[in-house]
Amino acid sequence: MKPRIFDLNRRELLAGLGASAAGLIAGGAGPSVTAQLALQARPATLALRSGQPATPIWELAAVSHLKDVRLKRFDRCEVVFRNDLPVPLAPVWYGLNAPAAADPLRGRAPAAPSTTETSIVSISNAGTLLADFRLFEDGLKQPARPLPIIAVETSPVAVDRDEILLIEEWRLRPDGTAVPPGQDPKDTTPLYTVNGQTSFELSAATNERLRLRFINGSQRTVLAIKLESHEVRVMALDGQPAEPFPARNGALVLAPGGRADAFVDTATTAAFLLHDGKEARQVGSLKISGQSERRAPLLPPQPLPSNDLPEKLDLKGALRFDVALGAPDAGWARPANFSTASAPAFRAKAGRTVVLALKNPAPATTVFHLHGHPFRLLDKLDDGWKPYWLDTLAIEPGQTQRIAFAATSPGRWLLESVVTDWAAPRLVRWYGVE
């Protein structure tokens, strides 16, 4: 079916999808550019099964980056995006919060095939970010790989190594081709990769301190990743520093799009185990060889530098709204049908605390993502919050979770909702901060 993004009012309907979620500010006067990044949407292949041809996929790639994309907090980055795929696309950034003066819906429409567009991205916080095409999945002909983007702290972090572990899920047909998310996965087999490999190996010396940036790059599945025989200390979630705490049983549970930075002090060769809610499987290993040159014992890790989020939220004076996730009568729409003329989920005055009661009426776990603002997960009695910030949350069937955030960025922002079923459609609404 031809998606509606080709309608005559495409520019008004989708101007916010690529750029509002990304927090992009196109053109205009301002401070000088301090970094440049060339991105490309392009076809690729991935070797997912031995003895079979490589699987055709699409990907968002960073041109001229041999390994990781690393920017710095407070960079003003010129992003040149080239679309070499046959559908309109724009990179959507997760974990990037726009400056307070920016109206996200003043962004541009997705780039047409075989075109190049330039935008300016302000990196307001350090952390683990993710860019991908998931808001445009209605038009994807192949599953698309996301691109991790690291915003480096302004002061050094005391680790020996800093590594990305991008976890992805695939639905493979018997002939080795893959089904994009949002389509019926009948007669397919689930398969998982770490950094594009079905059997990932990370090498290290004994007594090294590793910063491991775990990213659930899957589109529909809540995943638990565990490193055996090691204490995994959580340092940040969804790109925001947390009060350090040990992962329960050494396992991190991540919703699709969720990110967790963890410190691990290497001790012995161990397996990375992945659990998708049905079974556990080994997806990689930590291989220890040699001894670190460090002589002094490792001290307990200190919290990561702050991103200057508010220490307290005014829950007593908060604006409160109920949001039913994905309810067909509640204004949710597929991204291809999204219109800024639709009614907002809620409106809030800038500077106010907002509390959302997120209800999942679906018979399966639903994943919620809030664009524009990180949020706190509130305790059951609404009298406090967990010691970390999030932008993505998985909510079990029939449950209601309450979150709170400080409405600091004026503009119109997106809400996302998707059921953890491969064929389920991704849905969006918008909210306003005035």
C-alpha positions in Angstrom: 0.0 0.0 0.0 1.3 3.5 -0.9 1.8 5.4 2.4 0.1 8.7 2.8 3.3 10.5 3.2 3.0 11.1 -0.5 -0.2 13.2 -0.1 -0.2 16.8 -1.1 -0.1 17.9 2.5 3.0 15.8 3.3 5.1 18.7 4.4 2.6 19.9 7.0 1.8 16.4 8.2 5.3 15.1 8.7 7.4 18.1 9.2 7.5 17.2 12.9 8.3 13.5 12.6 11.9 13.7 11.5 12.9 16.9 13.1 10.7 17.3 16.1 11.7 14.0 17.6 15.3 14.7 16.7 15.3 18.2 18.2 16.8 19.5 15.0 17.1 23.2 14.4 17.5 23.9 10.7 19.5 26.9 9.6 19.2 30.2 11.3 21.8 32.4 13.0 23.5 31.2 16.1 26.8 30.1 17.6 29.4 28.7 15.2 29.4 25.0 14.3 31.8 23.0 16.4 31.3 19.5 14.8 30.2 17.9 11.6 28.5 14.6 10.9 27.6 13.0 7.5 24.8 10.5 7.7 23.5 8.3 4.9 20.4 6.1 4.5 21.5 3.3 2.3 21.0 -0.4 1.4 23.3 -2.9 3.1 23.6 -6.6 3.9 24.2 -8.6 7.1 25.4 -12.1 7.4 22.8 -13.6 9.8 23.0 -17.3 8.9 26.0 -19.4 7.9 25.7 -21.1 4.6 23.1 -18.7 3.3 23.4 -15.5 1.2 23.7 -12.2 3.3 20.4 -10.7 4.3 19.4 -7.5 2.5 18.7 -4.7 5.0 18.7 -0.9 5.1 20.8 1.1 7.5 21.5 4.6 8.9 25.3 4.9 8.6 27.8 7.6 9.6 30.0 8.3 6.6 33.8 8.4 7.3 33.4 7.0 10.8 35.4 3.8 11.0 33.9 2.9 14.4 31.7 4.9 16.8 30.1 8.3 16.3 31.3 10.5 19.2 30.2 14.1 19.7 30.7 16.3 22.7 28.2 17.8 25.1 27.5 21.4 24.0 28.6 20.7 20.4 26.7 22.5 17.7 26.8 19.9 15.0 26.2 20.3 11.3 24.4 17.2 10.2 24.4 16.4 6.4 21.9 13.7 5.7 21.9 11.9 2.3 18.9 9.6 1.5 19.9 6.9 -0.9 16.8 4.8 -0.2 13.6 4.8 -2.3 11.3 6.3 0.3 11.3 9.7 2.1 13.3 9.4 5.4 14.8 11.5 8.2 17.0 10.4 11.1 15.1 10.5 14.4 17.3 10.9 17.4 16.4 9.4 20.8 17.9 11.0 23.9 18.6 14.4 22.4 16.6 17.2 24.0 16.2 20.4 22.1 17.0 23.8 23.5 14.2 25.5 25.3 13.9 28.2 22.5 13.3 25.7 19.7 9.9 24.8 18.3 10.5 21.3 17.0 7.7 21.4 14.5 9.6 24.1 12.5 11.8 21.3 11.2 11.8 20.0 7.7 9.9 17.2 6.0 11.7 13.9 5.4 14.3 14.0 2.7 13.1 12.7 -0.6 15.0 9.8 -2.3 18.3 10.8 -3.8 18.5 14.1 -2.0 20.7 15.7 0.7 19.6 18.0 3.5 21.6 19.9 6.1 20.5 20.6 9.7 22.0 21.8 12.9 21.9 19.7 16.0 22.6 21.1 19.5 24.0 18.5 21.8 22.6 19.7 25.1 23.5 16.6 27.2 26.1 13.9 27.4 25.0 10.3 27.1 24.1 7.3 24.9 21.9 8.4 22.0 20.2 6.5 19.2 19.2 7.5 15.7 17.0 5.5 13.4 14.0 5.4 11.1 11.4 3.7 13.3 8.9 6.6 12.9 8.9 5.9 9.1 8.6 2.1 9.4 5.3 2.1 7.5 7.3 2.8 4.3 10.3 0.6 4.9 10.8 -2.3 2.5 13.6 -3.9 4.6 14.3 -3.9 8.3 16.6 -0.9 9.1 19.6 -0.8 11.5 19.8 2.1 13.9 22.9 4.2 14.6 24.3 4.6 18.1 25.6 8.2 18.8 27.7 9.0 21.8 27.7 12.4 23.4 30.9 12.6 25.5 31.0 14.3 28.9 33.0 17.5 29.2 35.2 16.0 31.9 37.0 12.6 31.7 35.3 9.5 33.0 37.6 7.1 34.8 37.3 3.9 32.7 39.8 1.9 30.7 37.5 1.3 27.8 34.2 2.6 26.4 32.3 0.1 24.3 28.9 0.0 22.6 26.9 -3.2 22.6 24.0 -2.7 20.1 21.4 -5.5 20.4 19.1 -6.1 17.5 16.4 -8.6 16.7 15.5 -10.0 13.3 12.6 -12.1 11.9 14.1 -14.3 9.1 12.2 -16.2 6.5 13.5 -19.7 5.4 15.2 -18.1 2.4 17.2 -15.8 4.6 15.4 -12.6 3.9 14.0 -10.5 6.8 10.6 -9.1 7.6 10.4 -5.4 8.6 8.7 -4.6 11.9 5.0 -3.8 11.6 4.5 -6.7 9.2 3.2 -10.2 9.7 6.2 -12.4 10.8 4.5 -15.7 9.8 6.9 -18.5 9.0 9.9 -16.6 10.4 12.5 -17.4 13.0 13.6 -14.8 15.6 17.4 -14.1 15.6 19.5 -11.7 17.7 22.8 -9.9 17.0 25.2 -7.8 19.0 27.0 -5.2 17.0 25.7 -7.0 13.9 27.3 -10.4 14.9 25.4 -13.5 15.9 28.3 -14.5 18.2 29.9 -11.4 19.6 33.3 -11.4 21.4 34.7 -8.6 23.5 38.3 -8.9 24.5 39.8 -7.4 27.6 42.6 -7.8 30.2 41.9 -8.8 33.8 41.2 -5.9 36.2 40.1 -3.4 33.5 37.1 -1.2 34.1 34.8 -1.2 31.1 32.0 1.2 30.3 29.6 -0.9 28.4 26.8 1.0 26.6 24.0 -1.5 26.2 21.4 -0.5 23.6 18.2 -2.4 22.8 18.1 -1.6 19.1 15.2 -4.1 18.6 11.8 -2.7 17.5 9.3 -4.7 19.5 10.9 -6.9 22.2 11.8 -6.2 25.8 15.2 -7.8 26.4 17.3 -8.8 29.4 21.1 -8.9 28.9 23.3 -10.5 31.5 27.1 -10.8 31.8 27.8 -13.9 33.9 30.2 -13.9 36.9 30.5 -10.1 37.1 28.9 -7.3 39.0 27.2 -5.0 36.5 26.9 -1.5 38.0 24.4 0.8 36.3 25.7 4.3 35.8 23.1 5.8 33.3 19.8 5.0 31.7 18.4 6.4 28.5 21.3 8.7 28.2 21.0 10.3 31.6 23.3 9.8 34.6 21.8 7.7 37.5 22.8 7.1 41.1 25.0 4.1 40.6 23.4 0.8 41.6 24.1 -2.9 40.9 22.0 -4.6 38.2 19.8 -7.3 39.8 21.5 -10.6 39.3 23.8 -8.9 36.8 21.0 -8.5 34.3 19.8 -5.3 32.6 16.2 -5.2 31.3 15.7 -2.8 28.4 12.6 -1.8 26.4 13.0 -1.3 22.7 15.1 1.8 22.2 16.2 1.7 25.8 19.9 2.3 26.7 21.9 1.5 29.8 25.5 2.5 30.6 27.2 0.1 33.0 30.6 -0.3 34.6 32.1 -3.7 34.7 35.5 -4.6 36.4 36.8 -7.5 34.4 37.7 -10.7 36.3 37.2 -13.8 34.1 36.0 -15.0 30.7 32.2 -15.0 30.8 29.2 -15.3 28.6 26.7 -12.6 27.5 23.2 -14.1 27.9 20.1 -12.6 26.3 16.6 -13.4 27.4 13.6 -12.3 25.2 10.9 -13.4 27.7 10.7 -16.9 26.3 14.2 -18.3 26.5 17.8 -17.5 27.3 20.5 -17.8 24.7 24.2 -16.9 24.6 24.9 -14.0 22.2 28.5 -13.3 22.9 31.3 -13.6 25.4 33.8 -11.5 27.3 37.2 -13.0 26.7 40.0 -12.3 29.2 43.6 -12.5 28.2 46.5 -11.0 30.1 46.7 -8.7 33.1 46.0 -5.0 33.4 49.0 -2.9 34.2 47.1 -1.2 37.0 48.6 -1.9 40.4 46.3 0.0 42.7 42.9 -1.5 43.5 39.9 -0.1 41.6 37.9 2.3 43.8 34.1 2.3 43.7 32.9 4.2 40.7 31.7 7.8 41.1 28.5 9.1 39.5 28.8 10.4 36.0 28.8 14.2 35.5 25.4 15.7 35.8 23.4 16.8 32.7 21.9 19.6 34.9 18.4 18.1 35.2 16.3 19.3 38.1 17.1 17.6 41.4 13.4 17.9 42.6 10.0 17.8 40.9 7.0 19.6 42.3 4.6 16.7 42.5 2.1 18.5 44.7 1.6 21.3 42.2 1.9 19.2 39.1 -0.4 19.1 36.2 -1.9 15.6 35.9 -3.2 13.8 32.8 -4.4 10.3 32.0 -3.0 8.8 28.8 -4.4 5.5 27.5 -1.7 4.0 25.3 -2.7 3.0 21.8 -6.4 3.3 22.5 -8.1 3.6 19.1 -10.5 6.3 20.4 -7.8 8.3 22.1 -6.3 10.1 19.1 -3.4 7.7 18.3 -2.4 7.4 14.6 0.2 5.7 12.6 3.1 8.0 11.7 2.2 8.0 8.0 -1.3 9.4 9.0 -0.1 11.8 11.7 -1.3 15.4 11.5 -0.4 18.4 13.7 -4.0 19.4 13.3 -5.1 16.5 15.5 -6.0 17.2 19.1 -3.0 17.0 21.6 -2.8 14.4 24.3 -2.3 17.3 26.7 -0.9 20.9 27.0 1.3 22.3 29.7 2.8 25.6 30.6 6.6 25.8 30.4 8.2 25.4 33.8 5.4 23.2 35.3 5.8 19.7 36.5 3.7 17.2 34.5 2.5 13.8 35.8 1.2 11.3 33.4 -0.8 8.2 34.3 0.1 5.8 31.5 -2.5 3.0 31.2 -1.9 0.0 29.0 -5.3 -1.4 27.9 -3.7 -3.9 25.5 -3.4 -7.7 26.3 0.4 -7.4 25.8 3.2 -5.3 27.1 3.2 -1.9 25.5 6.3 0.4 25.1 5.9 4.1 25.6 8.4 6.8 24.5 8.3 10.5 25.4 10.1 12.9 23.0 11.6 16.1 24.2 11.8 15.5 27.9 13.4 12.8 30.2 11.1 11.6 32.9 11.1 10.1 36.4 9.3 6.8 37.1 7.1 7.5 40.2 6.8 5.1 43.1 3.5 3.3 43.5 2.2 5.8 46.2 3.2 8.8 44.1 5.4 10.0 47.0 8.7 9.8 45.2 10.6 8.5 42.2 13.2 6.0 41.2 16.8 7.3 41.3 17.2 7.6 37.5 15.7 9.3 34.4 14.1 7.5 31.4 12.7 8.4 28.0 11.3 4.9 27.3 9.1 2.6 29.5 7.6 -0.8 29.0 4.2 -1.2 30.7 2.6 -4.6 31.3 -0.9 -5.5 30.2 -3.6 -3.8 32.3 -1.1 -1.8 34.3 -0.9 1.9 35.0 2.5 3.5 35.5 3.0 7.1 36.6 5.8 9.3 35.3 6.8 12.9 36.0 8.9 15.4 34.0 9.7 19.1 34.1 8.2 20.8 31.0 11.3 22.9 30.0 11.3 22.8 26.2 8.5 24.8 24.5 7.0 23.3 21.3 5.1 20.3 20.1 6.5 16.9 20.9 5.6 13.4 20.0 4.5 10.5 22.2 5.0 6.9 20.9 3.2 3.7 21.7 3.8 0.3 20.3 2.7 -3.2 21.5 5.4 -5.8 21.8 4.2 -7.8 18.9 6.2 -7.8 15.7 3.1 -7.1 13.5 1.8 -4.3 15.7 1.7 -0.8 14.3 3.7 2.0 15.8 1.4 4.8 16.9 2.0 8.5 17.7 0.3 11.5 19.3 1.6 14.9 20.3 1.7 17.1 23.3 2.4 20.8 23.7 4.6 22.9 26.0 3.7 26.6 25.8 
